[in-house]
Amino acid sequence: MTFSPTFRPRARLVSILGEHLISDQAVGLIELVKNSYDADATEVTVELLNLESPQKTTVVVTDNGFGMSLADVTEKWLSPAVDHKEQSKRKEIRTSLGRLPIGEKGVGRFAAHQIGRELELVTRQTGMSEVVLRLNWDDFEDGNRFLDEVEVDVQERSPQVFTENLSGTQLTIPRSRTAWDKRLVLKVNRALRRLQSPLQDEEDRKFKVQLKCPEYPEYENTDVTDVLDRAHYEFKVLVSETGDCDFEYDCKHPAVKRRSQSGTVDLKQHAQDELQGPEPQCGSFWMNIYVWDRTRDYLHASGVSRQELDSQCGVSLFRDGLRVFPYGEPGDDWLFLDQERIQAPAERIGNNQVIGLIHVDQSTNLLLRDKTNREGLIENAAFLDLRALARASIRYFTTYWKTDRPRPERTEKREEGSVEQARQIASSVKESASNDIEVVIPTANIQSGNEGRESGDGIGQVIVTQRRAVELLIQQLDSVESDMRSRDEKLDILLHLAATGLAAERVVHEFGRQVVGASEGLHKLQLALPDRHKEGDAIRAMEQCLQTLRNEFRVLSPYESVQRSQRSKAVSMRDAADLAFQLNGGALQEGGIEWSLEGDDFEVRCRSASVVQILDNLIHNACYWTARLPESAVRHIGIVINSETKTITLADSGPGIPQEAIEHMFDPFFTMKAGGKGLGLYISRELMTACGGSLVTVSEENRKFLPAWARGAAFSLEFGNKGKAVN
């Protein structure tokens, strides 16, 4: 026997949806205001009345939109998940004001459930009767009743609210579900003030929201802020659907010279690791970033208070001019600005110093879709690509920001000295120091408790002769010199371990990839052989070995003790360069990159690993950027060794280094890579200094000596008199 039952939801489904789809009253109110926008309203009034107790509180939302007919109320409003808005959006059916619907899932009416326990809906289309709907949400709490058993009161009447030729909808929601305190009213005020993009002028906005709250009249002003005009830095970008970006940068900081810059950049090269495919799926968008230096004097000079900035800061997302929540709300770090700033506070901007405005158009960004609970967008490939390109834009902005921001005030530079010079001076003074003159010194400078006699001026002091005091000073200087040597040795070890760690991270990834490939190849070979083939045992043994290696390599064994390789020796620069290319063989092959090694060899006396680590990092960076060129472009990395000038020059055909970023390339934590650590070049320069040389970018004057393909980044390892020609 076959049955054909149908779903028959219980009445309490309405309560469950209301509680879980709308997080709080403020979010619910914004959803109702957005419904007014979809109804082509130009004016919306939100009234918060009688807030002294939830039982007396009433929320009223009134708009002048096109209203609803009786059929609209019964067939659409009372039919959750109706898709008429989504259909209008996909067919690009616009309202008389040219709007596409913001809503699409047909569940926004549950916002009224989250705000209060009752609802009266009054609506009217021009020239029609008023339609009145009344319901008590508590009627839906009975778990024994089915949804279709709960009756809703709907009637038509002569116009009483929307008289004459007026149209619109009014929602009256009594008996609040929670107490409306000052904090919640402030949240609503903040949400309404930031609901629309401040970049729209009054003529384009055509949508005004008024808040009335007699208990808290100070929060009734919902006008858009004008603080953007007083930003210290401004960065505007227009991103095409292919990831190309036109930008304008303006520095207006009160403590530095004003500067403007504009240009074009391919953001895909800066966001490649975070993009979900070769081409972005998010569509075109534009973004404005306004940044402040939160130093009190600088804010005061620009007429901005910290409180004013705090109420507006964050990076918000707007769709067709209306904000998508919760992006830009306090605590929402959807672009990971605060997360990355923790690692390098002086090198990154945080949410509390930026007002960011990202604008998308529904007609060209159809893949950006709301989550059902109204808490942001579905994190599909389109959203992830949008975030990746926005993050890349901000990273590109920081190259200009770091150049123009005020430098910390520095005291007058002191003449350089050393402990050895101080000890020589003390030794000279010792010769003329007297045994007849006594001085008071701290006992902390004396190892033996029998030295000198106690001073009557205080505890922890003794009296010794002047000559003895100088001798003790020399001993202290000797101890300091020994401590400094030990510190330098430890710093040297730390740099080598850090460089090894960066390389090990890549080696682990590549090793695991190769082991997986070998295992898959063995598996295919095993399937191709007869069950009792004599080679089967050998293949299974190899498979077991690979599996063991794969498991063991997940936790790196301790690095070889750095102290074992402390000795310096003559290192061939050509051998070091060849090894560095071999270490990056996988990245070169995967990126379709050709490489070359030219020039006459020379030797440098240093630790053999240092030069390899430096070149390995430079080649790895070059692979990263060169592989992001179009497939039709020349992809080449080359090293030229010059035994006469004792230099190694590495150049690539990649996109090159932005002019604004050159002076920051060796700063710790500065990076143009998506998810980069910003330590590779810093460590490389420190290792080069330890080798007695210097690591620099090739100047524009010297670039003319590079090959024609070398249009990208170029670095030079300069060893000077440390180098020795190889016969």
N, C-alpha and C positions, 0 to 999 in steps of 0.2 A: 504494500500500500504506500502511495506517495502523498506527501503533505507539502503544502506551500505556505508556511507561516510567514508573517511579516514582522518587522521590528515595531514594537509599541512601547516607546519610552515612558518612563515614570515622570510624574510632574516635577519631582525634585531635580531632574536633569537641568531645568532652567536655573535653579539655585547653584548647582555645581558649576555650570558654565559661567554664571555671573561672578562667582568667587574666584575662579581660576583664570579666566580670560582677562580680567581687569585687576591690576595689582592694588590700586588704592583709589581714593576719591579724586585726587588731582588728575590721575591718568584718565579716570572715567569722564571727568568734565572736559578734558581735551578731546576725547573721542566724540562727545556730543557736539562740541564746537566744530570739529571736522565734518560731522554730518551736515551742519549748517552750511559749511563751505560747499559741500557736494550739492546742496539744494540751491546753489547760486545766490546765497544771501550775501549782502554787502555790509550788513550790520548785525551783530549778535550782542545781546546783553546777558551777563551772568550775574545773578543776584544770590547772595548768601545771607539769609535772614534768620534772626532769632537764634543766635549761636550759643546761648547760655546753657542749653541742654539738648542732647540728641533728639529727645522726644518732641521738642518744639521746633527744631531746626527745619527750615525749608530751603531747597535749592530750586531756582527758577532759571531756565535757559530759554530765551526768546530770540527768534531770528525773523528776517523779512524775506526769506527764500520763496521758492515757487510753491511750497506746501504740498500736501497730499490729498488725493481724492479718497472716497470711501473704498474704492477698489484697491488703491495703493496701500491703505492701512490693512485691509483684510487679507490681501493676496501677497503683499510684499513685507510690510512691517511685522506682521504676525507669522511670517514664514522664515525662520532663521536659516541662514546659509543660502538664501536666494541669490542668484548670480547676475542680476540685471546690471549692477555696477561694473562687474568684471567684463561682461559682454560689451558694455559701452566703451570701456577702456581699450579692449582689443580691437574693436571696430573704429576706434578714434571718433566716437560720437561725442561731440562737445556740447556744453550748455550754451545758452545765449551769451554768456560772458566769456566763452572760450575755454571753460574748465573741463578737464578730464576728472572723473571721480577719484578721490583719494582712497576711499574704502573699496573693498572688493570681496570680502568673505561673508558679508551679511550677518555679522555678529555684534556690531557696534551697539545695538539696542540694549545689550546686557550691561552696558556702562551705567544705565539708569538703575539697574538692580543693585549694583555695588554702592551707589550713592545713598539710596534711601529705600524704605520698606513699601512705599506706595508710589503710584505714578498716575498723573493725569496728563494726557496728551491732547492738545487742541491744535488743529491744523486746518488750513483753508487754501484752496487755489483761487485765483482771481475770478470773480463772478460766480463762484460756487458756494454751496452751503458749508458751514463749519462741521468738521468731523471731530467727535470727542471720544477718546478711549480712556477708560479707567480700570486700574487693576491693583490688586494687593499682592505683592510678591510673596507674602507669608502663605498665601493659598497654595503655593507651589512646594511648600516644605513637606507636605504629607506624603510619606513614602508609600502609602497604600493606594494612592490615586494615580491614574494614568494622565499623561499630559493632555490628551484630548477630552478629558473629563472636567478640566478646570475651565469654567466659562469666563470670558472677558467681556466687559460692558462696552459696547460701541454704539454710538448714535449720531444722527445728523441733526443739526439745529440751525436756526437763523444766526448769522454772525453776531457774536458778542465781544470777542477779543479782537478779531481782524475785521473791522467794519469797513464800510464803503468799498473802495477798490483795493484794500490791503490784502496781502497774502503772507503766509509764513507758517511757522510752527512754534508752539510754546510747550515746554515740558515743565511741569510742576512736580517736585519730588519732596514730599514731606517725610518726617520721621527718619532722620539720618541714622546710618548704621554705626557711626563713630562720632566722637566729640570733635568739633571744629575749633582747634586752638590757633594761637598766633602762628605757630610753625607751619601748620597745614595751609592757612590762608596765604602765608608768604610763599609757600611752594606753588600754589595756584597762580599767584601774581607773577612769580618768576617764569612759570611755564607759559603764561599768556603773553608776557613781554617778549619772550623768545620764540613764540609760535611762528612768527613770520620773519623772513629774512630782512635784516636791517638795511640791506642794499637796495631793496625795492623802494622807489619813490611813491609818494601818496597816490599819484595817478595810476600807477601800475598795480598798487596793492589792492584797492577796491574791496577791501575786507577789513572791517574795523570791529574789534572786540572790546566791549566796555564791561568793567567789573564794578559791582556795587556791593559794599559790605559796610553797613552802618557801624558795626562794632570795631572795625579796623579800617577807618577811612584813609589812613596813610598808605594802604596797599591797593587803593583803587586805580592808581595811575598805571596804565599798561602801555604807555607810549614806548616806541622803540628807542633804544639808547643811542646817544651821539658820541659815545666814548671812542668809537673807531677812528674818528678824525684826529684823535690825540695819541695814536699809537707811536711808539718809537721806531718800529720797523713794520713795513708792509710788503707782502709778497702775493702777487696775483698770478694765477696760472690758469690756462685754458688747455685742457687735455683732450686730444682727439680720440676717436674710437680705436686708433692703432697705437696709442701710447705716446705720440709726439706731443710736446708741450711748448707752448709759447708763454713766456713769463715776463713779468715786470717787477723789479725790486726797488724799494724806496727806503732809505735810511733817514729818519727825522729825529734822531736822538738829540736831546738838548745839549749833550756834552761833546758831541763830535760834529764834524763837517757833514752837511747834508750831501747825499750821493744817490744817484739813480742809475739803474742798469736794466737792460732788457735783452732778450735773446731767445733761442730755441734749443731744446734738449730732448733727446730720446729717453723717456723715463723707463722704457722697457729694460735698457741696459743697467739701470740702477735698481730695478725691482725684479729682475729675472728669477732669482731664487724663490720669491714669494708668489710669483704669478702661477696660475694653475695650468697654463698652456702657452704655446708660442705667441698667441695673440690675446690681448685682454678681451674679456667677455662682458665687461660692465657697461660699455658704451661711453660716449663722451661725457665730460663733466667739467665744471670750473670750480675753482677753490681760491678763497682769499684767506690769508693768514695775517693776523695783527699781533705783534709781539711787544711786550713791555719789559724794561729793566725794572725790577721791583724795588730797587733802592729807593728809600723814602724821598730823598732830595730830587731824584730824577722824576719820580711820579708827580711830586709837587710842582716841579718846573713845567710839566705838561698838563697840569690841572686835572690830575686823576688821583683818586684815593684808592687805597688797597681794598676797601669795602666795595667800592663801585666795580673794581676789576674782579673781585671774588664773586660778585653776583652774576657776572656774565662770562667768566672764563670757561674754557673747554672747547673742543672741536665738535661742532654741531653739523648734522646732515639735513638738508632741505630737499624736498621733492615737490616740484611745481610751486615753490615758494613757501610751503608749509613744512614745519620741522618734523622729523622722524625721531621719536623718543626710543630709548633713553640717551642717545648719543649726545655728548656734551653736558650731561647731568653731573653733579658733584660725585666723585668716586668712579665715574665711568671712564676707563682708560682704554678705549677700543682701538686706539692707534699705538698703544704701548709707550707713550711718551714718558710717563712717570716711571714705568718699569725700567726703561733704558737709562733714564736720568740718574737713578739710584747708583748705577755703576760708574758714572762720570758726571757729577753734578755741574761742574764748570764747563763741560763740553756739549751739553744737550739742553734743549728747552723743555719745560714741564707744562702740564695743563694749567697751572695757576698763573702763568705769565702769557698765555696765548688765548686769543679768541679766533677760532677757525670756523669758516663757513664753507661747506661743501654743497654744491648745488647740482642736482640731477633733474633731468626732464623725463617724465613717465613715457613719453612717446618714443624716446630713444634708449630707454633703460628698462625695458619690460621685464628683464630677468631679475631685477631687484624687487623682491616681493616681501610683504609683511609677514612676520610670524603671527599666528593666530592670537597669541596672548598680548599682541601690541607692544611687546618688549623688543623692538628692533626688527631687523630684516633677517630673513632666512640666510644662514651662512653657507650659501651655495658658491659655485665658482665665480659668478658675477660679483657677489659681495666681496669675496676674498681678493679678487683682482682690483676692485675699487680701493680696498684698504691698502693693498700693496703699492698702488700708484700714488695714493695720498701720502703714505709714509715716505716714498721716494722723493716726492715734492718737498717735504719738510726737511729731509736730509740734504737736499740740494740747497734749500734756503740757508741752512746752518753754515754753509761755506761762506756766504756773504755776511751773515750775522757775526761769525767769529772774526772776520776781517775788520768790521766797523765798530764793534762794541768797545766801550772805553777800556783802556788798559788800566790795571790796578796801579795806584800810585806807589812809586818806588822811592826809597831813600837814596841819597847820593851814593853812588858806587864807591866802595872802599877799595883801597889799594890791596891787591892780592898779596897774600903772605903764606907761610907754611910753618908747621911745627918745627922743622929743622932750623929755619931762620930764627924763630923765637928761642930755641935752645942755644944757638950760637951767641945771641945777644946776652942771654942769661949767663953763659960761660964767661963772656967778657966782663960782665958786672961782678962775677964771683971773685975775679982777681983783685979787684979793688974794694970788695966788701970788707967790713970791719968786724972783728970779734968783740969789740968793746961796745958796739951799739946793739941794743936789744929791740926786737919787734914782736908783736903779738900776731899769731897765726892760728887758724882753726885746727883742732886736734884731728879732724878728718884727713888732714894732709900728712899725718905721722903714723907710721905703721907700728912703732914701738911705743908702749905706754910710758916708758922711762925717759923719753926725750923731753928736755926742757922742764919748766916748772909751771904750775897752774897760774893763770891770770886771775887777779881779783875782780876783774871787770865783768866776768860772766862765765857760765858753764860752757865747756866745749872749746876753750881757748887756752893756749900755752904761750910762754915767752921763750924765744930762742934768740941766738945771736943773728945779726944781719947776714953773716957769711953762711951760717947753717940754713937760714931761710932760703937763700939762693940755691944751695945744694938740693934742698927739698923741692924747690921749683923745677930744677933740672930733672929730678927723678920723676916728677909728675908729667913733665913734657915727654920724657921717654915712654912713660906708660900710655899717654895719649897717642903717641905716634904708633905704638904697637897695636893699640885698639883700632886705629884708623886703617892700618894695614890689614888687620883681620876683617874689618867691615868691608873693605874693597874686595877682598878675596871672596867673602860671602856673597856680595853683590854680583861678582863675576859668575859664581856658581848659579845664582838665582837666574841670571839672564840666560845662561846656557840651558838650564832646566826649562825655562819658559819657552825658549825657542824649540827645544826638543818636544815639549808638550804640544805646541802648535803643529809641528810636523807629525807627531804621533797621532794626532786627531785625524789627519788626512790618511796616514798609513793604515790605521785601523779600518777606516771606511773602505779604502781600496782593497785591503787584504780580504775583508769580509766579502766584498763583491766578487773577487776572483775565486775565493773558495766556493761560493755558491755556484758560480759558473762552471767550475771544475766538477762539482758534485752533480750538477744537472747533466753535464756531458757524460760522466760515468754511468749515470742512470740510463741515459739513452743507449749507450753502448751495451749495457747489461741486458736491456730489452731486446737488442738486436741479435744477441748470441743465443745459441741453443741452451736449454736448461742445464745440460750436463757438460757443457763445454769446459775444457780443462782450464781456460783462462778465467772462468767465473770466480774461483776462489781468490785469485789475485786481484780481480776488480773489487770484490767485496772487501778485501783487506785494505785496498787504497781508499775505498769509500769510508771505511771505519777511521782510517788515519785522518782524512779530511774532516770528518765530523769531530774528531778529537781536537784537531787544530782549531776548528771553528769555535768549539766550546772554551778551550783554554785561552784563546786570544781575546775573549770578551773582557777578561780582566788582565790588563797589561802587567807583566811581571815588573818588579822594580827596575827602574832605569839603571844602566851600568853606572857605578859610582863615578861622579864627575872628577873626583880627585885622581882617579886612575889615568885620566887623560889631560892632566894639568900641564905637562911638559910641552913647550913650544918646539916646533921643528920646521924645516924648510918645506913649504907646501907649494906644489905646482898649481898655478892658477888655471891652466888648461884642464888638468885632471879634476879640479874642484868643479869647474863649469860643466864638464862632461857628466860628472856624477849627478849634479843638480838637474840636468836635463833628463837623465835616466830616472831620477826620483819622480819626475813629473810626466813620465812617459804615458801613463794612462790618461791624464788630463789633456795632453797634446793630441793623442790619437782620438779621443772622444770629441774634442772640439774641432777636429780637422785642421790642426795648426801645424804648419811647417816650421822648422827651426834650423838655425845655422850657428856655427862656432868658428870664428876666424881670428887671425892674428898670431904673433909670435909669443911664445910662453915666457913667463918670468916667475920667480919664486918669492914668497914672503915668509919670513920666520914668524909663525903664530901657531895657534892651535888649529889642527887640520879641520875640525868640525865647524869652526866659526865661519870660514868663507863659504863652505857648502851650505850652511844654514842660511846665510845672507842671500846667496844666489837662489837657493831653493824657494825662499819666501818671495823674492822678486819674480821668479818664473811662475810661481803659483798664482800671484796676483795678475801677471800678464795673461795667463791662460784664462782666468776668470773673465777679464774684460774683453779679450780678443775673441773668445768663443761667442760673445753676444753680438758680434757683427753679423750682417746679413750673409747668407750662404754664398752669395755671388762675390762678396768682398774678399780681398787678400787677407789671409790670416797667417801672420808670420811673427816669430820671436827670434831675435838674434843677439849674440854676444860677440863683441870685438875686444880682443886683448891687445893692448899696446905696451910692448916691452920697453919702449923709449920713455914714455911718460909715466909708466908704472900705473896704468889705469885699466879698469874693466868697464866697458860700457854695455848696458843691456837696454834694448829698445824693442817696442812692439808696434803692430799696425792697428792697435785698438782705438777706442774713441778718445784717448788722451785724458789729461788731468785738467779739469776746469781751472782757469786762471785764478779764481778766488780761492781755490783749495790748495794751491801749490805751497803756500807758506805754512799750511797746517798739516801737511802730509806726514810729518814725523812726530806730531803731537800724540801723546798717549790717548787712546780711546776715540781718536778721530777716524771716521770711516765713511766711505761712500757706498759700501756694500750693504745689501739688505741682510740684517742679522749679523753683520761683521762685528768683531771685537775691538778693532782699532789699535791692536798691539803689535802686529807684524812688523811694520816699518819702524816703529819706535824701537823695538828690540833689535832689529837689524842695524840701526844706526848706533845703538849702544855697543853691540858686538864689534862693529867696525871701528869704533873709537878704542875699544880694548885691543884691537889688532894694530893700533897705531896709525890708522888711516881715517878717512871720512867718506860718508855716503851722502851724495847730493843729487838733486835733479839736474839734468842737462839743461843749460841755459839756452835761450832762443838763439844767441849768437853762435853757439857751438852745434846747434841742431843742423846747420847747413852742411856739416860734414857727415851726417848720417845718410844711410841709403834712402832711396825714394819711397820705399814702402814703410819706413819708420815714421809714421804720422802720429803715433800714439804716445804713451808714456816712455820716458827715457831716463835712466839712472846711471850714475857713474860711481864706481868704487875707486877712490884715489888713495894710493899707498905711499906716494912720494919716495923718500929715500929708504923706506922699509923694503922696497922691492929690489930683486936681484935677477939680472938676465940669466937665462938658461942657455948654456952653450950647446 
